[in-house]
Amino acid sequence: MTLSVSELLQQPDFVMIDGNKIPADLTIRAEAVVKGDDRVPCISAASIIAKVARDQEMIEMEEIYPGYGLAKHKGYPTKVHMEALQKLGVTEIHRRSFGPVKKILANM
């Protein structure tokens, strides 16, 4: 999050975060809002934009990593996704902190 904020072309004076923690290294004033996407319109809008961008990226990643079903499940831990991870293994786009990915990597 700190990296994303630091790379904005126009630096904000204040950041609203959907969650309960503010990154320790964030140098801009911030407020964490639990369930912010339900309670704060600008966080709701950002959440929608992020999900649309993520969905498009997953469609593109399906072409690079066929067989995982990314275009359909969009990275959520569905049964199909978990089976593909077991069968095909972990790719460079899989989040290492995700429990099933961590487990597969530990067993390598």
C-alpha positions as CSV (number, residue, x, y, z in Angstrom):
1,M,0.0,0.0,0.0
2,T,2.8,2.4,0.8
3,L,4.4,1.7,-2.6
4,S,1.1,2.3,-4.3
5,V,0.6,5.7,-2.6
6,S,4.2,6.7,-3.2
7,E,3.8,6.2,-6.9
8,L,0.7,8.3,-7.3
9,L,1.4,11.2,-9.7
10,Q,-0.4,13.6,-7.4
11,Q,0.4,13.0,-3.7
12,P,-2.6,13.1,-1.4
13,D,-2.6,14.9,2.0
14,F,-4.7,12.1,3.5
15,V,-5.4,8.4,2.8
16,M,-8.4,6.4,3.8
17,I,-7.8,2.7,4.2
18,D,-10.3,-0.1,4.1
19,G,-9.3,-2.2,7.1
20,N,-8.1,-1.8,10.6
21,K,-4.4,-1.1,10.1
22,I,-2.3,1.7,8.7
23,P,1.1,0.6,7.4
24,A,3.8,1.7,9.7
25,D,5.9,3.1,6.9
26,L,3.1,5.2,5.4
27,T,4.3,8.8,5.7
28,I,0.9,10.4,4.8
29,R,-1.9,11.1,7.3
30,A,-4.3,8.2,7.2
31,E,-7.4,6.7,8.7
32,A,-8.2,3.0,8.7
33,V,-12.0,2.3,8.4
34,V,-13.2,-1.2,9.2
35,K,-15.7,-2.3,6.5
36,G,-14.8,1.0,4.7
37,D,-16.1,-0.3,1.4
38,D,-19.6,-0.4,3.0
39,R,-19.3,2.9,4.9
40,V,-17.2,5.4,2.9
41,P,-18.2,6.2,-0.7
42,C,-14.7,6.9,-2.0
43,I,-13.5,3.5,-0.6
44,S,-16.5,1.8,-2.2
45,A,-15.6,3.4,-5.5
46,A,-11.9,2.4,-5.2
47,S,-13.0,-1.1,-4.3
48,I,-15.1,-1.4,-7.5
49,I,-12.3,0.0,-9.7
50,A,-9.8,-2.4,-8.1
51,K,-12.1,-5.5,-8.6
52,V,-12.7,-4.6,-12.3
53,A,-9.0,-4.1,-12.9
54,R,-8.2,-7.4,-11.1
55,D,-10.9,-9.3,-13.1
56,Q,-9.4,-8.0,-16.3
57,E,-5.9,-8.9,-15.2
58,M,-7.1,-12.5,-14.4
59,I,-8.6,-12.8,-17.9
60,E,-5.2,-11.8,-19.3
61,M,-3.3,-14.1,-17.0
62,E,-5.5,-17.0,-18.2
63,E,-3.8,-16.7,-21.6
64,I,-0.3,-16.8,-20.0
65,Y,-1.2,-19.6,-17.4
66,P,-3.8,-21.8,-19.1
67,G,-5.5,-24.5,-17.0
68,Y,-5.9,-22.6,-13.8
69,G,-9.3,-21.2,-14.6
70,L,-8.2,-17.7,-13.7
71,A,-10.6,-16.0,-16.1
72,K,-13.5,-17.7,-14.4
73,H,-12.7,-17.7,-10.7
74,K,-10.6,-14.5,-10.8
75,G,-8.1,-15.9,-8.2
76,Y,-10.6,-16.8,-5.6
77,P,-9.9,-20.2,-3.8
78,T,-12.5,-22.2,-5.6
79,K,-12.3,-26.0,-5.8
80,V,-11.2,-25.7,-9.5
81,H,-8.4,-23.3,-8.5
82,M,-7.2,-25.5,-5.6
83,E,-7.2,-28.6,-7.9
84,A,-5.2,-26.7,-10.6
85,L,-2.6,-25.6,-8.0
86,Q,-2.2,-29.2,-6.9
87,K,-2.0,-30.5,-10.5
88,L,-0.1,-27.6,-12.2
89,G,1.9,-26.1,-9.3
90,V,2.5,-22.6,-8.2
91,T,3.1,-19.8,-10.8
92,E,5.0,-16.5,-10.3
93,I,1.7,-14.7,-10.0
94,H,0.5,-16.8,-7.0
95,R,0.6,-15.0,-3.7
96,R,3.2,-16.7,-1.5
97,S,1.3,-15.7,1.7
98,F,-1.8,-17.6,0.6
99,G,-2.2,-20.7,2.7
100,P,-2.6,-23.3,0.0
101,V,0.3,-21.9,-2.0
102,K,2.5,-21.7,1.1
103,K,1.7,-25.4,1.8
104,I,2.6,-26.5,-1.7
105,L,5.9,-24.6,-1.6
106,A,6.7,-26.1,1.8
107,N,6.3,-29.6,0.4
108,M,8.6,-29.0,-2.6
